[in-house]
Amino acid sequence: MGIIDNINKLFDHRVRLGIMSVLAVNEAADFNRLKELLNVTDGNLASHLKALEKAEYISVEKTFIGRKPHTNYKATKIGKLEFKKHIEALEKLIN
């Protein structure tokens, strides 16, 4: 098994890498917080979140605060595991 076998193509993009980095160190983050931290547009963030959700690396919880929709994101167990393997593979590649 080669060094790059655990590099996950889904984390190739900086926005997806950023989303997982935020969710790895925080219990959860909402859409606006992720948008602010990653400095991306609504549409850009939404498409990357959708890709991570489809892979079941993040979970989505939609609620209402008053009449305003509020969307929270969390890394799933598998998402955290895959992200950890990806980071370890990158570290091995660098060293």
Short mmCIF file of the C-alpha atoms (twelve columns), coordinates in Angstrom:
data_MODEL
# 
_entry.id   MODEL 
# 
loop_
_atom_site.group_PDB 
_atom_site.id 
_atom_site.type_symbol 
_atom_site.label_atom_id 
_atom_site.label_alt_id 
_atom_site.label_comp_id 
_atom_site.label_asym_id 
_atom_site.label_seq_id 
_atom_site.Cartn_x 
_atom_site.Cartn_y 
_atom_site.Cartn_z 
_atom_site.pdbx_PDB_model_num 
ATOM 1  C CA . MET A 1  0.000   0.000  0.000  1 
ATOM 2  C CA . GLY A 2  1.519   3.312  -1.096 1 
ATOM 3  C CA . ILE A 3  1.713   6.566  0.831  1 
ATOM 4  C CA . ILE A 4  -0.947  8.264  -1.257 1 
ATOM 5  C CA . ASP A 5  -3.529  5.463  -0.951 1 
ATOM 6  C CA . ASN A 6  -5.259  7.219  1.938  1 
ATOM 7  C CA . ILE A 7  -5.376  10.602 0.235  1 
ATOM 8  C CA . ASN A 8  -9.070  11.216 -0.272 1 
ATOM 9  C CA . LYS A 9  -10.079 12.888 -3.546 1 
ATOM 10 C CA . LEU A 10 -13.119 14.382 -1.836 1 
ATOM 11 C CA . PHE A 11 -10.814 16.511 0.325  1 
ATOM 12 C CA . ASP A 12 -8.790  17.776 -2.666 1 
ATOM 13 C CA . HIS A 13 -10.695 21.035 -2.815 1 
ATOM 14 C CA . ARG A 14 -9.727  23.728 -0.294 1 
ATOM 15 C CA . VAL A 15 -13.360 24.459 0.615  1 
ATOM 16 C CA . ARG A 16 -14.146 20.821 1.495  1 
ATOM 17 C CA . LEU A 17 -10.841 20.575 3.352  1 
ATOM 18 C CA . GLY A 18 -11.792 23.755 5.212  1 
ATOM 19 C CA . ILE A 19 -15.282 22.514 6.073  1 
ATOM 20 C CA . MET A 20 -13.893 19.282 7.510  1 
ATOM 21 C CA . SER A 21 -11.169 21.163 9.400  1 
ATOM 22 C CA . VAL A 22 -13.777 23.373 11.069 1 
ATOM 23 C CA . LEU A 23 -16.049 20.432 11.878 1 
ATOM 24 C CA . ALA A 24 -13.170 18.317 13.189 1 
ATOM 25 C CA . VAL A 25 -12.426 20.829 15.948 1 
ATOM 26 C CA . ASN A 26 -15.977 22.071 16.620 1 
ATOM 27 C CA . GLU A 27 -19.023 20.085 17.674 1 
ATOM 28 C CA . ALA A 28 -20.996 21.780 14.894 1 
ATOM 29 C CA . ALA A 29 -21.064 24.892 12.730 1 
ATOM 30 C CA . ASP A 30 -23.898 26.650 10.970 1 
ATOM 31 C CA . PHE A 31 -23.977 27.750 7.345  1 
ATOM 32 C CA . ASN A 32 -23.181 31.404 8.056  1 
ATOM 33 C CA . ARG A 33 -20.254 30.537 10.334 1 
ATOM 34 C CA . LEU A 34 -18.726 28.255 7.683  1 
ATOM 35 C CA . LYS A 35 -19.313 30.882 5.003  1 
ATOM 36 C CA . GLU A 36 -17.584 33.517 7.147  1 
ATOM 37 C CA . LEU A 37 -14.636 31.306 8.145  1 
ATOM 38 C CA . LEU A 38 -13.994 30.023 4.623  1 
ATOM 39 C CA . ASN A 39 -14.753 33.292 2.818  1 
ATOM 40 C CA . VAL A 40 -16.901 31.707 0.100  1 
ATOM 41 C CA . THR A 41 -20.215 32.471 -1.610 1 
ATOM 42 C CA . ASP A 42 -23.494 30.806 -0.603 1 
ATOM 43 C CA . GLY A 43 -23.631 28.754 -3.805 1 
ATOM 44 C CA . ASN A 44 -20.006 27.641 -3.586 1 
ATOM 45 C CA . LEU A 45 -20.354 26.562 0.045  1 
ATOM 46 C CA . ALA A 46 -23.696 24.830 -0.592 1 
ATOM 47 C CA . SER A 47 -22.278 22.695 -3.416 1 
ATOM 48 C CA . HIS A 48 -19.310 21.547 -1.310 1 
ATOM 49 C CA . LEU A 49 -21.536 20.815 1.685  1 
ATOM 50 C CA . LYS A 50 -23.802 18.760 -0.593 1 
ATOM 51 C CA . ALA A 51 -20.820 16.679 -1.805 1 
ATOM 52 C CA . LEU A 52 -19.724 15.954 1.789  1 
ATOM 53 C CA . GLU A 53 -23.301 15.173 2.820  1 
ATOM 54 C CA . LYS A 54 -23.722 12.782 -0.139 1 
ATOM 55 C CA . ALA A 55 -20.568 10.930 0.982  1 
ATOM 56 C CA . GLU A 56 -22.056 10.840 4.517  1 
ATOM 57 C CA . TYR A 57 -19.030 12.689 5.915  1 
ATOM 58 C CA . ILE A 58 -21.261 15.376 7.425  1 
ATOM 59 C CA . SER A 59 -24.776 15.432 8.825  1 
ATOM 60 C CA . VAL A 60 -27.222 18.278 8.353  1 
ATOM 61 C CA . GLU A 61 -29.752 19.495 10.883 1 
ATOM 62 C CA . LYS A 62 -32.341 22.044 9.762  1 
ATOM 63 C CA . THR A 63 -34.343 23.964 12.347 1 
ATOM 64 C CA . PHE A 64 -36.073 27.303 12.666 1 
ATOM 65 C CA . ILE A 65 -35.053 30.128 14.958 1 
ATOM 66 C CA . GLY A 66 -38.189 32.210 15.070 1 
ATOM 67 C CA . ARG A 67 -39.260 32.185 11.437 1 
ATOM 68 C CA . LYS A 68 -35.753 31.991 10.011 1 
ATOM 69 C CA . PRO A 69 -34.331 28.660 8.830  1 
ATOM 70 C CA . HIS A 70 -31.132 27.615 10.587 1 
ATOM 71 C CA . THR A 71 -28.869 24.864 9.220  1 
ATOM 72 C CA . ASN A 72 -26.234 23.184 11.381 1 
ATOM 73 C CA . TYR A 73 -23.537 20.812 10.151 1 
ATOM 74 C CA . LYS A 74 -21.605 18.132 12.047 1 
ATOM 75 C CA . ALA A 75 -18.884 15.730 10.976 1 
ATOM 76 C CA . THR A 76 -20.081 12.123 11.114 1 
ATOM 77 C CA . LYS A 77 -18.022 9.289  12.607 1 
ATOM 78 C CA . ILE A 78 -17.024 8.096  9.151  1 
ATOM 79 C CA . GLY A 79 -16.295 11.673 8.075  1 
ATOM 80 C CA . LYS A 80 -13.969 12.211 11.037 1 
ATOM 81 C CA . LEU A 81 -12.230 8.890  10.376 1 
ATOM 82 C CA . GLU A 82 -11.732 9.569  6.652  1 
ATOM 83 C CA . PHE A 83 -10.509 13.095 7.359  1 
ATOM 84 C CA . LYS A 84 -8.023  11.804 9.956  1 
ATOM 85 C CA . LYS A 85 -6.699  9.207  7.465  1 
ATOM 86 C CA . HIS A 86 -6.380  11.922 4.809  1 
ATOM 87 C CA . ILE A 87 -4.416  14.253 7.119  1 
ATOM 88 C CA . GLU A 88 -2.140  11.397 8.240  1 
ATOM 89 C CA . ALA A 89 -1.467  10.493 4.586  1 
ATOM 90 C CA . LEU A 90 -0.565  14.106 3.814  1 
ATOM 91 C CA . GLU A 91 1.762   14.203 6.829  1 
ATOM 92 C CA . LYS A 92 3.508   11.011 5.646  1 
ATOM 93 C CA . LEU A 93 3.848   12.473 2.166  1 
ATOM 94 C CA . ILE A 94 5.454   15.643 3.563  1 
ATOM 95 C CA . ASN A 95 7.839   13.743 5.840  1 
# 
